[in-house]
Amino acid sequence: MGWHYRKSIKVGPFRINLSRHGVGHSFGNRRFHVSTYPDGRRHVSVRLPGGFHIGKTFGKSRGYPRHY
């Protein structure tokens, strides 16, 4: 069985995310949000009125072994 760790620290409009895979960061508001994951991928999401959500991830994962 694997172990998990996640901690988020908010610094102004930025959020620093700590996990066992490394450090990521994100910023944005309720409508527009950009996240960078510890493996280098970036995710951009936009929420539109009416419940629509559009998201896109850029970059390739380093391929962490996943143990669920």
C-alpha positions in Angstrom: 0.0 0.0 0.0 1.4 3.4 -0.9 1.5 6.5 1.2 0.3 10.0 0.4 1.2 13.5 1.6 -0.2 16.8 0.5 0.1 20.3 2.0 -0.9 23.6 0.5 0.4 27.0 1.6 -1.4 30.1 0.4 0.8 33.1 -0.2 -1.2 36.0 -1.6 -2.7 35.0 -5.0 -0.3 32.0 -5.2 -0.6 28.6 -3.7 2.4 26.4 -3.0 1.5 22.7 -3.1 3.8 20.2 -1.3 3.5 16.4 -2.0 5.7 13.4 -1.8 6.5 13.9 -5.5 7.8 17.5 -5.0 6.7 21.1 -5.1 4.1 22.5 -7.4 2.5 25.9 -7.5 -0.7 27.5 -8.8 -2.4 30.9 -9.1 -5.7 32.3 -10.3 -9.2 32.9 -9.3 -12.6 31.2 -9.7 -12.7 31.8 -13.5 -9.1 31.3 -14.6 -6.5 29.0 -12.9 -3.0 27.9 -13.8 -1.2 25.1 -12.0 2.3 23.7 -12.4 2.8 20.1 -11.1 6.0 18.8 -9.6 6.7 16.7 -12.7 6.7 19.9 -14.9 3.3 19.6 -16.5 1.1 22.7 -16.6 -2.7 22.8 -16.4 -4.8 25.8 -17.4 -8.5 25.8 -16.6 -11.3 28.3 -17.4 -14.7 28.2 -15.8 -17.5 29.8 -17.8 -21.0 30.9 -16.7 -23.6 28.2 -16.8 -21.3 25.5 -15.4 -19.0 25.0 -18.3 -15.4 24.1 -17.6 -12.5 23.9 -20.0 -9.1 22.5 -19.0 -5.9 21.6 -20.9 -2.7 20.0 -19.6 0.6 20.8 -21.3 3.8 18.8 -21.1 4.6 15.2 -20.4 4.7 13.4 -17.1 8.0 11.9 -15.9 6.1 8.7 -15.3 6.0 8.3 -11.6 5.2 4.8 -10.7 1.6 4.8 -9.4 0.7 2.3 -6.7 -2.9 2.3 -5.7 
